[in-house]
Amino acid sequence: MENLHGATAPSPRLRVAAKVKTFVLDTNVLLHDPQSIYKFEDNNLAIPVEVLEELDGIKGEQSTERGRNARRVHRILQELLPDSRSMHEGVKLSNGGTLSIIINPYLADPSRRSAAMDRLRAILPDLSKKDNRIIAAALFVQERFPPPTILVTKDVNMQLKARAVGLESQDYLNDKVPETDEEASYREIALNVYELQRFASEGLFDLDADSSKALYLNEYVLLRSDEGKTMPARYYGDGLVRRLKIPDFVKAPGGIPIRPRNLEQQFFMDGLLDDGIHLLTCYGKAGTGKTLLSTACALHQTHDDHSHYDGVSISRPVIALGKDIGFLPGSLEEKMKPWLQPYHDALEVLMPSKPQKEPQFAAKKVSKKKFRSHDDHFTTQMSAPQPSHASHGGGHGSAAVMKPYERLIRSGLVEIEALAFIRGRSIARRFFILDEAQQLTPHEVKTVITRISEGSKIVLIGDPAQIDNPYVDARSNGLVYCHNRMKGQSIAAHVKLTKGERSKLAELAADLL
């Protein structure tokens, strides 16, 4: 190609073959996954120089995932492209493809004409915008080099603009789960009544090859006879299904008993209580009991000397992983409280506060009783006003009554985690609940799960239909990606909750609005 001063620069060494394509990467793809450079197989990879400019402006964000990823991309490119010649000519990658940096000479010299550039200027005349300049670089590659050119971007609007100027464009699909039909919450397996009776008495049953071949390890199923009798079970591999291992109820220390209200909640409780399951993912719309059941089962396993875990850790994304929450006043718990209010609500349900009697009324009741049984002098002494220590902070009259679950937080049994500070930690012997996991990217979920140490369990819950993060969707968010990649592992299980139990109103709203 020619450089910006008119001199001839070496052309990129792009592979030309029947099935080879050239992919031009947008900035958001590299920020989403810095390792995407190695995930285009044996195709050509082109990065416009405008992308390097955008990365340069983002690398200074010290406390964000975007800043860290921008710096990672710079380190990767510095290693792959060590000098000026490799920048222009490109280099071969370990996967068989090539990597080049693209400089579009038509932008520096408007007098230079080409059919593609004329079409671009007619449709997207404002070339001061970085997105339009990246599209222009992709058009330059498409016009100058033989392999089919595809712009890869996670910006939907940019995809539309690229197609408007005649350039093929697509999303980054490497970390998207396969597009499938709506996944059922569980499968049903038909047995005859005698087989179901044997399963009920023995607690296990060997399925035939046809029934078990479609099941994955730790999948929850419903065994059903022709007469309509049913029993829930879990698939343990090698054709074997076992009865669920759940108690009649679970309860927090000093709290009320919580029982599963439907079949799917029985599945969820089984996974929560099985210490052989170290990773549990759960999909569920609002009101299906994700938060309440996970909290109840977590506390149920941490309140005695023989518990499996030393405590419960609770967290959820604060807009995005790594977002600074220092603008909120107070301690970490106070800063996280607005985001974790659903868990405070759940703890309030599990451990309700009992109404406290006013001390002065209790004192009057004692005085009246004493008056009936003792002499007047002693009664007068008992009825006289007693010195109050409340003004010095030592009494109970004016001091705020601590709620039962607040004692768990003060003692450290329940810990509030901020995802912004989880990097570098090793979380041992904790029951970790990560709420709203559908708001995280696959890389962010990986960052959290790799913090889980020996003896710990992590539960990822969320609703893939409710996503606010603009960089993920129903097929690429961390919750769905984690389930898809970990499905069938011996230490992982998955549950889908579909029946709302909060109220009839909440159920209707979740379904119809």
C-alpha positions as CSV (number, residue, x, y, z in Angstrom):
1,M,0.0,0.0,0.0
2,E,1.1,3.6,-0.1
3,N,1.8,5.5,3.1
4,L,0.4,8.9,3.9
5,H,3.3,10.8,2.3
6,G,3.0,9.2,-1.1
7,A,5.9,6.7,-0.7
8,T,5.2,3.1,-1.4
9,A,4.9,0.9,1.7
10,P,5.0,-2.9,1.8
11,S,1.6,-4.5,1.2
12,P,0.1,-6.8,3.8
13,R,0.9,-10.4,3.2
14,L,-2.7,-11.7,3.3
15,R,-3.3,-15.3,2.6
16,V,-5.3,-16.0,-0.6
17,A,-7.2,-19.3,-0.7
18,A,-10.6,-20.5,-1.6
19,K,-12.0,-20.5,2.0
20,V,-9.8,-17.7,3.5
21,K,-11.5,-14.5,4.6
22,T,-10.2,-11.2,5.9
23,F,-11.7,-10.0,9.2
24,V,-11.4,-6.3,10.1
25,L,-11.7,-5.9,13.9
26,D,-13.5,-3.0,15.6
27,T,-12.2,-1.6,18.9
28,N,-15.0,-3.1,21.0
29,V,-14.2,-6.6,19.9
30,L,-10.6,-6.3,21.2
31,L,-11.9,-4.7,24.5
32,H,-14.5,-7.5,24.8
33,D,-11.9,-10.3,24.3
34,P,-8.2,-9.4,23.9
35,Q,-7.5,-13.0,23.0
36,S,-9.9,-12.6,20.0
37,I,-6.7,-12.1,17.9
38,Y,-6.0,-15.8,18.1
39,K,-9.6,-17.0,17.5
40,F,-10.1,-16.5,13.7
41,E,-8.4,-19.7,12.7
42,D,-6.4,-19.5,9.6
43,N,-7.9,-16.4,8.2
44,N,-6.5,-12.9,7.7
45,L,-6.9,-10.4,10.6
46,A,-6.7,-6.7,9.9
47,I,-6.7,-3.9,12.6
48,P,-7.2,-0.3,11.4
49,V,-4.8,2.2,12.8
50,E,-7.9,4.1,14.1
51,V,-8.5,1.2,16.5
52,L,-5.0,1.7,18.0
53,E,-5.9,5.3,18.6
54,E,-9.1,4.4,20.4
55,L,-7.3,1.8,22.5
56,D,-4.7,4.5,23.4
57,G,-7.4,6.7,24.8
58,I,-8.9,3.9,26.9
59,K,-5.7,2.3,28.3
60,G,-5.5,5.0,31.0
61,E,-8.7,3.8,32.7
62,Q,-7.1,2.3,35.8
63,S,-10.1,0.9,37.6
64,T,-12.1,-0.5,34.8
65,E,-12.1,-3.7,32.9
66,R,-12.0,-1.8,29.6
67,G,-8.7,-0.1,30.7
68,R,-7.2,-3.5,31.6
69,N,-8.2,-5.1,28.4
70,A,-6.9,-2.2,26.3
71,R,-3.5,-2.6,28.0
72,R,-3.6,-6.4,27.4
73,V,-4.2,-5.8,23.7
74,H,-1.3,-3.4,23.5
75,R,1.0,-6.0,25.1
76,I,-0.2,-8.7,22.7
77,L,0.3,-6.4,19.6
78,Q,3.7,-5.3,20.9
79,E,4.8,-8.9,21.1
80,L,3.4,-9.9,17.7
81,L,4.4,-6.7,15.8
82,P,7.9,-5.7,17.2
83,D,9.0,-3.4,14.3
84,S,7.7,-1.1,11.6
85,R,8.1,-3.7,8.8
86,S,6.0,-6.3,10.6
87,M,3.3,-3.6,11.2
88,H,3.0,-2.9,7.5
89,E,3.6,-6.3,6.0
90,G,1.9,-8.2,8.7
91,V,2.9,-11.4,10.5
92,K,1.9,-15.0,10.5
93,L,0.0,-16.2,13.6
94,S,0.4,-19.5,15.4
95,N,-3.1,-20.6,14.2
96,G,-2.1,-20.3,10.5
97,G,-3.6,-16.8,9.8
98,T,-2.0,-13.4,9.4
99,L,-2.2,-10.1,11.3
100,S,-1.8,-6.7,9.8
101,I,-2.3,-3.1,10.7
102,I,-4.2,-1.2,8.1
103,I,-3.6,2.5,7.2
104,N,-6.1,3.9,4.7
105,P,-4.3,6.4,2.4
106,Y,-7.6,7.8,1.0
107,L,-8.5,9.5,4.3
108,A,-5.3,11.6,4.2
109,D,-5.7,12.7,0.6
110,P,-9.3,13.4,-0.4
111,S,-8.2,14.0,-4.0
112,R,-7.6,10.3,-4.4
113,R,-10.7,8.6,-5.8
114,S,-12.0,5.1,-5.8
115,A,-15.5,3.7,-6.3
116,A,-15.7,2.4,-2.7
117,M,-14.5,5.7,-1.2
118,D,-16.9,7.7,-3.3
119,R,-19.7,5.5,-2.1
120,L,-18.6,5.9,1.5
121,R,-18.4,9.7,1.3
122,A,-21.9,9.8,-0.3
123,I,-23.5,7.8,2.5
124,L,-21.2,8.6,5.5
125,P,-19.8,12.0,4.8
126,D,-18.5,12.8,8.3
127,L,-15.1,11.0,8.3
128,S,-14.1,12.7,11.6
129,K,-16.0,10.0,13.4
130,K,-13.9,7.0,14.4
131,D,-16.6,4.5,13.5
132,N,-16.8,5.9,9.9
133,R,-13.0,5.9,9.6
134,I,-12.9,2.2,10.7
135,I,-15.6,1.4,8.1
136,A,-13.5,3.3,5.5
137,A,-10.4,1.1,6.4
138,A,-12.5,-2.0,5.9
139,L,-13.7,-0.8,2.6
140,F,-10.1,-0.1,1.5
141,V,-9.2,-3.7,2.4
142,Q,-12.2,-5.0,0.5
143,E,-11.3,-3.0,-2.6
144,R,-7.6,-3.7,-2.6
145,F,-7.2,-7.4,-1.6
146,P,-8.8,-10.6,-3.0
147,P,-10.2,-12.4,0.0
148,P,-13.8,-11.6,1.1
149,T,-13.7,-8.8,3.8
150,I,-15.9,-8.9,6.9
151,L,-16.1,-6.1,9.5
152,V,-16.4,-7.6,13.0
153,T,-18.0,-5.3,15.6
154,K,-20.3,-5.6,18.6
155,D,-21.9,-2.2,17.8
156,V,-25.2,-3.0,16.0
157,N,-25.5,0.5,14.6
158,M,-22.0,0.2,13.1
159,Q,-23.0,-3.2,11.5
160,L,-25.9,-1.4,9.8
161,K,-23.8,1.5,8.6
162,A,-21.2,-1.0,7.1
163,R,-23.9,-2.9,5.3
164,A,-25.3,0.4,3.9
165,V,-22.0,1.1,2.1
166,G,-21.8,-2.5,0.7
167,L,-19.5,-4.0,3.4
168,E,-20.4,-7.4,5.0
169,S,-20.5,-7.1,8.8
170,Q,-21.2,-9.4,11.7
171,D,-21.0,-9.7,15.5
172,Y,-18.1,-11.4,17.3
173,L,-19.5,-14.9,17.6
174,N,-16.7,-16.8,19.3
175,D,-18.1,-16.5,22.8
176,K,-21.8,-16.8,21.9
177,V,-23.6,-20.0,22.7
178,P,-25.2,-21.9,19.8
179,E,-28.6,-20.5,18.8
180,T,-31.1,-23.1,19.9
181,D,-34.8,-23.3,20.5
182,E,-36.2,-22.3,24.0
183,E,-34.6,-24.7,26.5
184,A,-37.1,-26.6,28.7
185,S,-36.7,-26.4,32.4
186,Y,-36.4,-30.2,32.6
187,R,-36.9,-33.4,30.6
188,E,-39.4,-36.1,31.3
189,I,-38.5,-39.8,31.1
190,A,-41.2,-42.4,30.7
191,L,-41.2,-45.5,33.0
192,N,-43.8,-48.1,33.7
193,V,-45.4,-48.1,37.1
194,Y,-43.3,-51.0,38.3
195,E,-40.0,-49.3,37.4
196,L,-41.2,-46.1,39.1
197,Q,-42.1,-48.1,42.3
198,R,-38.6,-49.7,42.2
199,F,-37.0,-46.3,41.9
200,A,-39.1,-45.0,44.8
201,S,-38.0,-47.9,47.1
202,E,-34.3,-48.1,46.0
203,G,-33.6,-44.5,45.2
204,L,-31.9,-45.2,41.9
205,F,-32.6,-46.7,38.6
206,D,-30.7,-47.7,35.4
207,L,-32.1,-46.2,32.3
208,D,-32.0,-47.8,28.9
209,A,-29.6,-46.5,26.3
210,D,-32.2,-44.6,24.4
211,S,-33.4,-42.7,27.4
212,S,-30.0,-41.7,28.7
213,K,-28.1,-40.9,25.5
214,A,-29.5,-37.3,25.3
215,L,-28.9,-36.5,29.0
216,Y,-25.8,-34.7,30.3
217,L,-24.2,-35.3,33.7
218,N,-26.1,-33.8,36.7
219,E,-29.1,-33.0,34.6
220,Y,-32.4,-32.9,36.5
221,V,-35.3,-35.0,35.1
222,L,-38.8,-36.0,36.0
223,L,-39.6,-39.7,35.9
224,R,-43.3,-40.3,34.8
225,S,-45.3,-43.4,34.6
226,D,-48.2,-44.0,32.2
227,E,-50.6,-43.6,35.1
228,G,-49.4,-40.1,35.7
229,K,-47.2,-40.8,38.8
230,T,-44.0,-38.8,38.9
231,M,-40.8,-38.6,40.8
232,P,-37.9,-36.1,40.4
233,A,-34.4,-37.3,39.9
234,R,-30.9,-36.4,38.8
235,Y,-28.7,-38.1,36.2
236,Y,-25.4,-39.3,37.5
237,G,-24.0,-40.7,34.3
238,D,-23.7,-44.2,32.9
239,G,-27.4,-44.5,32.6
240,L,-28.0,-44.0,36.4
241,V,-30.6,-41.6,37.9
242,R,-30.9,-41.0,41.6
243,R,-33.5,-39.6,43.9
244,L,-33.0,-36.0,45.1
245,K,-31.3,-35.5,48.4
246,I,-33.2,-32.7,50.0
247,P,-34.6,-32.2,53.6
248,D,-38.2,-31.3,54.4
249,F,-37.0,-27.7,55.0
250,V,-34.0,-25.5,55.4
251,K,-33.6,-22.5,57.8
252,A,-31.2,-19.8,58.7
253,P,-29.9,-19.7,62.4
254,G,-32.8,-18.6,64.4
255,G,-35.0,-18.1,61.3
256,I,-38.1,-19.7,59.9
257,P,-38.2,-22.9,57.9
258,I,-38.2,-22.6,54.1
259,R,-39.7,-25.4,51.9
260,P,-39.6,-25.8,48.1
261,R,-42.9,-24.9,46.6
262,N,-42.6,-26.6,43.2
263,L,-40.7,-29.2,41.3
264,E,-38.1,-26.8,39.9
265,Q,-37.4,-25.4,43.4
266,Q,-36.8,-29.0,44.5
267,F,-34.2,-29.3,41.7
268,F,-32.6,-26.0,42.8
269,M,-32.5,-27.0,46.5
270,D,-30.8,-30.3,45.6
271,G,-28.0,-28.5,43.7
272,L,-27.6,-25.9,46.5
273,L,-27.3,-28.5,49.2
274,D,-25.0,-31.0,47.4
275,D,-21.4,-30.3,48.4
276,G,-20.2,-32.3,45.4
277,I,-21.6,-29.5,43.2
278,H,-19.1,-26.7,43.2
279,L,-20.7,-24.6,40.5
280,L,-24.5,-24.1,40.1
281,T,-26.1,-21.9,37.4
282,C,-29.7,-20.9,37.6
283,Y,-32.0,-19.1,35.1
284,G,-35.2,-17.7,36.5
285,K,-37.5,-14.8,35.8
286,A,-38.5,-12.4,38.6
287,G,-40.3,-14.0,41.5
288,T,-39.2,-17.6,41.0
289,G,-37.3,-17.8,44.3
290,K,-33.7,-17.6,43.1
291,T,-32.6,-15.2,45.7
292,L,-34.6,-16.5,48.7
293,L,-33.8,-20.2,48.1
294,S,-30.1,-19.7,47.5
295,T,-29.7,-17.5,50.6
296,A,-31.7,-20.0,52.8
297,C,-29.7,-23.0,51.7
298,A,-26.4,-21.1,52.0
299,L,-27.2,-20.1,55.6
300,H,-28.5,-23.6,56.4
301,Q,-25.0,-25.0,55.6
302,T,-23.0,-22.4,57.6
303,H,-24.6,-22.1,61.1
304,D,-23.1,-25.1,63.0
305,D,-19.8,-26.6,63.9
306,H,-20.2,-29.3,61.3
307,S,-21.0,-26.9,58.4
308,H,-19.4,-27.3,55.0
309,Y,-18.6,-23.6,54.7
310,D,-17.2,-20.9,57.0
311,G,-19.7,-18.3,55.7
312,V,-21.7,-16.8,52.9
313,S,-20.4,-14.3,50.3
314,I,-23.0,-12.3,48.3
315,S,-22.3,-10.0,45.3
316,R,-23.8,-8.7,42.1
317,P,-22.6,-6.4,39.3
318,V,-22.6,-2.7,40.0
319,I,-23.5,-1.6,36.5
320,A,-20.4,-3.4,35.3
321,L,-17.5,-5.4,36.7
322,G,-14.8,-3.0,38.0
323,K,-17.1,0.1,38.1
324,D,-15.9,2.4,40.8
325,I,-18.3,2.6,43.7
326,G,-16.3,5.0,45.8
327,F,-18.7,7.9,45.2
328,L,-21.1,6.4,47.7
329,P,-20.4,7.2,51.3
330,G,-19.8,4.8,54.1
331,S,-18.2,1.3,54.5
332,L,-18.2,-1.3,51.7
333,E,-21.4,-2.8,53.1
334,E,-23.1,0.6,53.0
335,K,-21.9,1.3,49.5
336,M,-23.1,-2.1,48.3
337,K,-26.4,-2.0,50.1
338,P,-28.4,-0.3,47.4
339,W,-27.3,-3.0,44.9
340,L,-27.8,-5.9,47.4
341,Q,-31.1,-4.7,48.8
342,P,-32.9,-7.9,47.4
343,Y,-30.7,-9.9,49.7
344,H,-31.5,-7.7,52.7
345,D,-35.1,-8.3,51.8
346,A,-34.5,-12.1,51.6
347,L,-32.7,-12.1,54.9
348,E,-35.5,-10.2,56.5
349,V,-37.9,-12.9,55.3
350,L,-35.7,-15.7,56.5
351,M,-34.9,-14.1,59.9
352,P,-37.8,-11.8,60.8
353,S,-37.3,-9.2,63.5
354,K,-39.4,-9.8,66.6
355,P,-41.1,-6.8,68.0
356,Q,-39.3,-5.5,71.2
357,K,-41.2,-4.4,74.3
358,E,-40.4,-1.0,75.5
359,P,-38.2,-1.2,78.7
360,Q,-40.3,1.4,80.6
361,F,-43.5,-0.6,80.2
362,A,-41.8,-3.7,81.4
363,A,-40.5,-1.8,84.5
364,K,-44.1,-0.6,85.3
365,K,-45.4,-4.1,85.1
366,V,-42.8,-5.4,87.5
367,S,-43.5,-2.5,89.9
368,K,-47.3,-3.3,90.0
369,K,-46.6,-6.9,90.8
370,K,-44.2,-6.0,93.6
371,F,-46.8,-3.6,95.0
372,R,-49.2,-6.5,95.6
373,S,-46.6,-8.7,97.3
374,H,-44.4,-6.4,99.3
375,D,-44.6,-3.4,101.6
376,D,-45.2,0.1,100.4
377,H,-41.7,1.3,101.1
378,F,-40.1,-1.3,98.9
379,T,-42.7,-0.7,96.2
380,T,-42.0,3.0,96.2
381,Q,-38.3,2.3,95.7
382,M,-39.1,0.0,92.7
383,S,-41.5,2.4,91.1
384,A,-39.2,5.4,91.3
385,P,-37.5,6.4,88.1
386,Q,-34.3,4.6,87.5
387,P,-31.2,6.3,86.1
388,S,-31.0,5.9,82.4
389,H,-27.8,5.1,80.6
390,A,-29.3,5.4,77.1
391,S,-27.9,8.9,76.7
392,H,-24.4,7.5,77.1
393,G,-25.0,4.7,74.6
394,G,-25.2,1.9,77.1
395,G,-28.9,1.5,77.5
396,H,-31.5,-0.1,75.2
397,G,-34.3,2.5,75.3
398,S,-33.0,4.8,72.6
399,A,-30.5,2.5,70.9
400,A,-31.4,1.1,67.5
401,V,-32.3,-2.5,67.7
402,M,-30.0,-4.6,65.5
403,K,-31.9,-6.9,63.1
404,P,-31.0,-10.6,63.4
405,Y,-29.4,-10.8,59.9
406,E,-27.3,-7.7,60.7
407,R,-25.6,-9.7,63.4
408,L,-24.6,-12.2,60.7
409,I,-23.0,-9.5,58.7
410,R,-21.2,-7.9,61.7
411,S,-19.9,-11.4,62.7
412,G,-18.6,-12.0,59.2
413,L,-20.8,-15.1,58.6
414,V,-22.4,-13.1,55.7
415,E,-19.9,-11.1,53.7
416,I,-20.7,-8.5,51.1
417,E,-18.3,-8.7,48.1
418,A,-17.6,-6.0,45.6
419,L,-16.6,-7.4,42.2
420,A,-14.5,-4.4,41.6
421,F,-12.0,-5.7,44.2
422,I,-12.2,-9.5,43.6
423,R,-9.2,-9.7,41.3
424,G,-6.3,-11.4,43.1
425,R,-8.4,-12.9,45.9
426,S,-8.6,-16.6,46.8
427,I,-12.0,-17.4,48.3
428,A,-11.8,-20.6,50.4
429,R,-14.6,-22.4,52.3
430,R,-17.3,-19.9,51.3
431,F,-20.7,-20.3,49.8
432,F,-20.5,-17.6,47.1
433,I,-23.8,-16.2,45.5
434,L,-23.4,-14.1,42.4
435,D,-26.7,-12.5,41.5
436,E,-27.5,-10.8,38.1
437,A,-24.8,-12.8,36.5
438,Q,-26.4,-12.2,33.1
439,Q,-25.0,-8.7,33.2
440,L,-21.4,-9.9,33.1
441,T,-19.3,-10.8,30.1
442,P,-17.8,-14.3,29.8
443,H,-14.4,-13.0,30.8
444,E,-15.8,-11.3,33.9
445,V,-17.5,-14.5,35.0
446,K,-14.3,-16.4,34.4
447,T,-12.5,-13.8,36.6
448,V,-14.9,-14.4,39.4
449,I,-15.0,-18.3,39.2
450,T,-11.2,-18.5,39.1
451,R,-11.2,-16.8,42.5
452,I,-13.1,-19.8,44.1
453,S,-10.7,-21.9,46.1
454,E,-10.9,-25.4,47.6
455,G,-13.9,-26.1,49.7
456,S,-16.0,-23.3,48.2
457,K,-19.2,-23.3,46.1
458,I,-20.4,-20.6,43.7
459,V,-24.0,-20.1,42.6
460,L,-24.6,-17.9,39.5
461,I,-28.2,-16.8,39.2
462,G,-30.0,-14.4,36.9
463,D,-32.5,-13.9,34.1
464,P,-31.0,-13.9,30.6
465,A,-34.1,-12.1,29.3
466,Q,-33.3,-9.0,31.4
467,I,-29.9,-7.6,30.3
468,D,-28.9,-3.9,30.7
469,N,-25.2,-4.3,29.7
470,P,-24.9,-3.1,26.1
471,Y,-21.9,-5.4,25.4
472,V,-23.7,-8.7,26.0
473,D,-26.9,-10.3,24.8
474,A,-29.0,-13.4,25.5
475,R,-26.4,-15.6,23.8
476,S,-23.1,-14.0,24.9
477,N,-23.6,-13.0,28.5
478,G,-21.5,-14.7,31.2
479,L,-24.3,-16.7,32.8
480,V,-25.4,-18.4,29.6
481,Y,-21.9,-18.8,28.4
482,C,-20.8,-20.4,31.7
483,H,-23.7,-22.9,31.7
484,N,-23.0,-23.8,28.1
485,R,-19.3,-24.4,28.6
486,M,-19.6,-26.2,32.0
487,K,-22.6,-28.3,31.1
488,G,-21.9,-32.0,31.7
489,Q,-19.0,-31.5,34.2
490,S,-19.1,-33.7,37.3
491,I,-18.9,-30.7,39.7
492,A,-21.4,-28.5,37.8
493,A,-25.2,-28.4,37.6
494,H,-27.9,-26.2,36.1
495,V,-31.5,-25.4,37.0
496,K,-34.1,-23.4,35.2
497,L,-37.0,-21.8,37.3
498,T,-40.1,-20.9,35.4
499,K,-42.9,-20.8,38.0
500,G,-43.3,-17.5,39.9
501,E,-44.0,-17.9,43.6
502,R,-43.8,-14.2,44.7
503,S,-47.5,-13.4,44.0
504,K,-50.1,-13.8,41.2
505,L,-49.5,-10.2,40.3
506,A,-45.7,-10.6,39.9
507,E,-46.2,-13.8,37.9
508,L,-48.6,-12.1,35.5
509,A,-46.3,-9.1,35.2
510,A,-43.3,-11.3,34.4
511,D,-45.2,-13.1,31.7
512,L,-47.3,-10.4,30.1
513,L,-45.5,-7.1,30.5
